[in-house]
Amino acid sequence: MAGDNAQQVSDWNGAVGEKWAADQERTDQLIKAFGDKVVEVARAAAGESVIDIGCGCGATSLDMANAVGHAGRVVGVDVSAPMLAVARRRAVGMPHLTFVEADASQAELTGPYDVLVSRFGVMFFDDPTAAFAHMRQALAPGGRLAFVCWRTAAENPWAALPAQTARKAAGIDAPAADPHAPGPFAFGDGDRLRAILSESGFERIAIEPFEAPMQIGSSPRSAAEGAVRIGPASRVARDAPEKLPAIIDAIEAALTPHAAEDGAVSLPGQVWIVTAESPG
Ligand SMILES: C[S@@+](CC[C@H](N)C(=O)[O-])C[C@H]1O[C@@H](n2cnc3c(N)ncnc32)[C@H](O)[C@@H]1O
């Protein structure tokens, strides 16, 4: 059925979500700079209410709960039961932070909220305009939107290089995927993203580029092993399990020229930092 997010919900509530849950500490470290930027531009004040869309293992929800304090309220929403289990463990002793397992594009979101935030959790909707229009209804008049999403795959070599290498090693010669399809790079085109937000009723839209280094491994080998667990190369590895050792070897070789003297592999992450408001 079109527009029900079925593929993404199934992926995130299955093997993909289980890997994210298992790798929570490593992933949080890898993308911390981008979440910190979201917290900064969200400008949450003590006592405000916040909803974190696609909250996953809860890192941004925890940051926002600390920002609004016990007089505030934070709700994390996600479709992934394994990731929410991690989030709930991390929120023990924080009664003003709760988590809900639901599809944010369709569920009743129990607003109104002062702020809607997301760290890489809003690029997975089959119908993004309808999803943002629905989520906007959960904001109070004048409520703020603040999220981070990836720019295009081509602008993010930390993901594109392992993925291209994996495809070659696996002998996969499929046509290039639709760059706008639900997935991490669906909002890479900033003009399209602006149109989606505008058509879903947001105003004062700002889409700013931001870059931070991503240390994807302490060595090319560990970076390759990480790439086949999480990210675009992992999907190639999932589709060609018998080629996994060759894929890891090939990614290690491709990343070796990018290693620093101590072996660590660091590549730039390129994102959009997005802010907007619901009409007052
Ligand atoms: C790339 S992960 C980011 C997780 C978390 N925000 C972080 O930064 O660690 C994307 C998250 O979006 C969630 N997600 C995907 N589609 C969703 C939907 N329709 N409603 C709610 N969450 C969704 C996934 O389950 C996953 O946790």
The ligand as a Gaussian input file, in Angstrom:
#p B3LYP/6-31G(d) Opt

LIG

0 1
 C       18.728000       7.176000      11.457000
 S       17.757000       6.661000      12.819000
 C       17.995000       8.011000      13.954000
 C       17.662000       7.645000      15.383000
 C       17.950000       8.737000      16.419000
 N       17.189000       9.945000      16.158000
 C       19.430000       9.037000      16.492000
 O       19.853000      10.102000      16.047000
 O       20.170000       8.180000      17.003000
 C       16.118000       6.958000      12.176000
 C       15.017000       6.682000      13.169000
 O       13.749000       7.047000      12.592000
 C       12.805000       6.076000      12.980000
 N       11.646000       6.109000      12.077000
 C       11.610000       5.763000      10.769000
 N       10.363000       5.935000      10.287000
 C        9.603000       6.417000      11.302000
 C        8.227000       6.785000      11.419000
 N        7.387000       6.689000      10.381000
 N        7.773000       7.225000      12.624000
 C        8.621000       7.308000      13.694000
 N        9.931000       6.967000      13.636000
 C       10.416000       6.527000      12.456000
 C       13.587000       4.772000      12.945000
 O       12.984000       3.736000      13.648000
 C       14.915000       5.220000      13.551000
 O       14.932000       5.102000      14.940000

